[in-house]
Structure formats: C-alpha cells, structure tokens
Amino acid sequence: MSLKLDVSSFLLILGLATCFSCSSDLDCKSFRTGEFKLGTTSDVRILRTEDLQKEYSNNPDEDFIDVYSIRWPDECTYVATLRETNRPAGHELTVGDSMLIKIIKTSGAKYEWEGHTKGDIKKGIMIKID
C-alpha cells in the first residue's frame, strides 16, 4: 500500500499541527474567572464566574447590563449565551443569541479573542484587572 500525499493534504496537516502547537502556549485557565476590562479604551467591565458573565459600562452615556451564561467546551473556547439585557431592541444580540469565543493569544494579564456569531467575526482584547 502506498501513501500518497497531495499538496493540499500536506498543507492541511501542517496547518493543524501548527494550530495544535500554538494552543499549547496559551494560558487560558487564568482567564476563566475574574474581572476584566474590554480593550484598552473601553468603559465596559466584565465579571465572569465559571458559568456566568455580567457585562456593564462605567460610562453613564452607555448604561447597560448584559448577563450571559457561559459554557467552556475546551480550555480556550467558551460559548456565551445572552440571558438578560437592558439594551433597546435591535441591538447586536438578543436574548437567546450565542457567541462562540476563542482565546487566540495570551500575554500576562491580557488575552486576544475572536468571537463568532450570526455569521460575523469580532476580535478584541480583554485585560484582567483582578
């Protein structure tokens, strides 16, 4: 039996191997719970427990509270499902919507994330403040 490996298969295997080797460098456990700041200039704060996340703004002009249930299918990926919000109708997410969030890079007290919802991809930085 001969093993033939075409270029596309080789690239797929190489990509998967690279992806797996990169994920071992991530320190995702330290970001599962705590208090976070969304980005470097945002007034949004996030309080996360193992299975619940509350997002709120310290800016009186952007007064909101969002409550999400959190599920971790693996160490660096979580699903946030919106359970409660006081935002007006027509906002990005409505109650019951979910976002799949992958931690793609960690460094000290911050991590870069990529979120997938409703066909959109969002990216950002989260900074742990406690």
Stockholm file with secondary structure:
# STOCKHOLM 1.0

chainA/1-130         MSLKLDVSSFLLILGLATCFSCSSDLDCKSFRTGEFKLGTTSDVRILRTEDLQKEYSNNPDEDFIDVYSIRWPDECTYVATLRETNRPAGHELTVGDSMLIKIIKTSGAKYEWEGHTKGDIKKGIMIKID
#=GR chainA/1-130 SS CCCCCCHHHHHHHHHHHHHHHHHTTCCCGGGSSEEEEETTTCCEEEEECSSEEEEEESCGGGCCEEEEEEEEEETTEEEEEEEEECSCTTSSCCTTCEEEEEEEEEETTEEEEEEEETTEEEEEEEEECC
#=GC SS_cons         CCCCCCHHHHHHHHHHHHHHHHHTTCCCGGGSSEEEEETTTCCEEEEECSSEEEEEESCGGGCCEEEEEEEEEETTEEEEEEEEECSCTTSSCCTTCEEEEEEEEEETTEEEEEEEETTEEEEEEEEECC
//
